[in-house]
Amino acid sequence: MTTTPEHDKRIAEMTFSSVFPHYVTKVEKKGRTKEELYEVIEWLTGFDKPKLQELIEAKVTFKEFFEQARLNPNAELITGVICGYRIEEIETPLTKQTRYLDKLVDELAKGKKMEKILRTAS
């Protein structure tokens, strides 16, 4: 699926710190914890809680965020539709990585089991 250059640019320039509070609110409203959110983000990016806090304080963009990330090799197992886009069809790498994160947060908020979210159960 093709995203527009404007869409990709908007994602690249958005700061992670502006979106993170929305992730927290979304999962906590559904009875999940901030710690579970940290676990999901660490699984995808390799960022532990202190590093994530450092990136939030530095107000890094999603472009900078994912440039520093060590994407989990199983990230490609994240499929489905998020924000109107089928993840596996997104061609722009940064947009795809951002949607991976959105999808994991969404699954956490929907009550999926951690082993399913982290793609560890077969």
N, C-alpha and C positions, 0 to 999 in steps of 0.2 A: 504494500500500500504506500502510495506516495503522499508525503506530507509536503506542505508548501514551504518555500524558503523562509517566508515570514514566520510561520509556525515554529520551524526549527530554530530560527534566530531568537524568538521570544523565549523558548525553553533554555537555550544556551546562556542568555543574559539574565535569566531569573536567578535570584540568590536562593541558595538552599535554606538559609536562615529565615527567609520569608515564607517558606512552605512547611518547614518542620513543625511549627506550632499547629498547623492544620492537620498534619499527620497525627500528632499527639491527641488532639481533640477528637479526631475521627475514631481512633482505636479505643480511647478511654470512654467515649460515649457508649461504646458497644461492650464494655466490660473487660477489655484487654488492658494491659499495663504498658507504661512507658518502657519498662525493662524488656518486655517482649518486642517492642518496636526497635529498641537498640539491637537486640539479638538478630532481628530480621535484616536490619541495615548492615550489621557487621557481616552477616552471612553473604550478602550481595557484594559489598564493597571492600571488606577487610578492615574497615574503620572501627576501632574499639570506641568505647564511650568517651574517654578523654580526647582522642583524636577528633571524634565527631564534634565535641564541644568546641575544640579549637577551630574547626572549620566553620562552625556556626558563628563564633565570635569574630572570625576574620571576614565574615560575610562573603564567602566564595560563591561564585556563580555555579550553576549546574555544570557548565563546561569545565571549570576548574575542579569541581568536586569529582567528576568522573575521570578527569585526566590523572588525578592522584589515586584513584581507586584501583584495587586489584580485583577485578570482576571475577566472581565465582565461576569456575568452569561449567557448572551446572545451570548457569543463568539462562542458557539457551532453552532449557526445559520449561521456562516460564512462557506460557502461551495463553491465548484468549483475547478477549476484547476489553479494552480500558479506554475511557475517554473517547469512545467512538472509533478507535483504531484497533485492528487485529495486530497484536504485538509482533507475531512472527512474519508479518508482511511489511513492517516498517523498515525502510531502506537506510535512513540516516542513523548511524551508530549512536550518537548522543541522544537523539530522540528515543531510540529503542531502549537504551539503558535507563533513561528517565522513566519510561513507561514500565520497565521491569520493576522499578522501585514502587511506582504507583500501584501496580498490580499486587505486589507483596503486601503493601499497606492495606489495600482493599481486602485481600484474603484474610489478613489478620483481623480486621474489623468485622468481617463476616463470620468469624468464629471457627475458621478452619484450624485443624490441628497443626501444631508447629512442625511436626515431621513432614506433613504434606506441603506446607508453605516453603520449607527449606529443601524440598525435593530430595528427602532422604528415604522415604518409604516407597516401595515399588508398587 
